């Protein structure tokens, strides 16, 4: 009887650990080439830049960082330090919709005339309104400099640079069948990316196994007491 109970507890712990791993939240990131068509004060220009978008958990939302690996557009005159201010929108897809505004600091160094303008990293905050897998895709880029505005629009229908499984603030109906657990104090488990998620899940799996071991010890002591 004791051996049967021990085997049952071990099986339950293993199954629980497997279920936790299967429910692990997913995150995918890709560097995507975006072909920008820019409307500038001196005419139309085009440039292709690989775009990287990262999302880090921050409170009930995510802090997004949009990185341009190559410069876009150019200026016929030198742009002095701090003369250029960039901003953009990130388009949402999948379980959520709409856009997230991101912006960055002005250029830290002067930009020579007729050279591609290096865009500083753009950041903003996304708060999920829906639960499920959400995609993040580069949208319109705006560059303000020397009293002028340049608007750059993606023309090649780029794919998402980031996909995240998210949970709406305060909980919500799950889209796509995914779910995310909550901490003991009623808050959501912190998650900054797939590596941190794996660590958190590994800890939870260890807790399940320890609980199973505690049950085995309790049964062992009870068995000896009866003997």
N, C-alpha and C positions, 0 to 999 in steps of 0.2 A: 504494500500500500504506500509506504514511504517513497519507494523508488518511482512509482507511478506519479505521485504528486510532484516530486522533484522534476521529472521529465516534462510534466505539463507546464510547470512554472517556467522552465528554460525555454520551451517552445513559444509560450506566450510572450516572453521578453524578446525573443528573436523576431517574432512576427511584428511586435510593436515597433522595434527598431527599424524593420524594413518599411513599415507604413510611414514612419517619420521621414525616411530618406526619399520615398516616392513622392511625398508632399513638398519636397524642397522647392523653394521659389527659384525661378529661372531668370537669368540675365544674360543678354547677348549684346555684344558691341562690335561694330564694324566701322572701319575707316572707308568712307564713301566719297568718290569723286563727284563734285558738284560743278556743273558748267554754269557759271554766272554770266548773265547778260546785263551789263550795267548801263544805266542812263546817266551820263555825266554832263556837267555844264558845257563841255567842249565836244560832245558827241557820244555815240555809242561805243562801248568797249566790251570785250569778253575775256574771261579767264577761267581756268579750271583749277580748283583747289580741293585736295582731300580734306574732308571734314570728319572730325572725331567728336562725339558727344558722350560725356560720362555723367552718371547720376549717383550721388552719394546721399544716403539717408540723413535727413535733418529734421528732427521733431516729427511732425505728422506728415511731412512732405519729403521732397528730394531737392537737393541743390544740384542744378545742371551746369555743366561747363562745356562750352562749345569751342573747339580749337580749329584754327585754320592752319594747315601745314604749308600753304603757299600764299603769296600775296595776291591780291585781286585789284583790278583797276590801277590807275596811276594819276599823277598830277603834273600839269605842264610847268608848274613852279615848285620850288622846294617847300615842303611843309615843315615848319619849325616844330620844335619839341612842344607837345601838348596841343597842337593845332587841329588834330583829327580825333573825332569821337565816333566810335562804332556802336551799332546796336543791331539786333536781328530778332526774328521770330523763329521758334521751333514748332513745327506742326505735329499735333498729336494724332494718333490713329489707333486702331484696334479697339480695346474696350472703352477708351475715352476719346474725346474729340475737342477741337479748339486749338489754341496756340498758347505758347509760353513766351513772354518777352525776356530777352537776355541782352545785357549790355556790358561793355568793358571800359577800362580806363583809356585815357587818351594816349597817343603814341609817346613812348618814353624817350625816343631819340628823333632827331630830324630825319625826314624822308626826302632823299634827293629827287629832283625833278625827273619825270619820265621813267620812274622805276616802280615796280609793283609795290603797292601799299600793304605792309604786313599788318594784319588785323590782330589786335591783342585778344587774349582769351575772353570770351563773353560768358557771363554767369547770370543765373536767375533761379527762382524757386518754383517748383511744380508741386501742387497739392492735389492728390488724386480725388476725382469726383466719382469715379467708378472703380469697381474691383475687377481685376483680370489682367491680361497682358496688354500693355500699352507700348506703342512704338513712338519714336522721336525722330523726326526728319527735318533736315535743314530747310528753312524758309527764306523769306526776303531779308537781305542784308542792307542796312542803311549806313552811309558814311557821311558825317557832317564835318566840313572843313572850310575854313576861311569864308564863312558866311554862305557856303553853297551846300547842296545836298545831292549825293549820288545814291541811286537806288539800284541794287543788283538782285535780279530775280533768277532762281534756278530754272534752267530751260530743258534739262535732260531727265525730268521726272526721277530724281534720285531716290534710292531706297532708304529705309531707316538706318540711322547710325547707331541706334540704341533701342533695345527692347527690354522691358522690365515687367515682372509680375508684381502688381501693386494692390493695396487694400485701401478703399476709400476711408477718409477720416471719419471716425465714429462707427466704422463697420458699414457694411452694405451688402446687397445681393451679389453673389459671386458670379462673375461673367467668365464663361469658359471652364467652369468647374474647379477653379483653383481657390485655395483658401490659405489664410495665414493665422498662426496662433497668437495668443495674447499673453503678456507677462502676468505674474501673480498679482500685481497691484492693479490689474485692469487695463494697463497700457499695452501697446503693441511691442512685440519683440524688436529690438533695434536691428537694422539691417543696412549695411553700407555697400554690399556687393556680394557676389557669389562666394568669395573666400570666407567672409565673415559669416555668411549663412551656413556654410559647411561646418564652421567651428561651433556655431550655436546648435546646429542639429547634432553634431557629434557629442556635445555636452548633454543634450537631452536624451540621446540614445544611451549614453553612459548612465544617466539617472534611472532609466527604465531597467537596465541590466542590474544596477545596484539594488533596485527595489526587488527584483527577482531573487537576488542573492540573499537579501534580508529575509524574504519569505522562506527560503530553503533553510537558513539558520534557525528560524523560529520553529519550523516543523521538526528539525533535528533535535532541538532542545525538548520540544514537547514529547517526541518519541522516547527520548532517554528518560524523561520524568515518568512516563507511564511504565517503562521497563523497570 
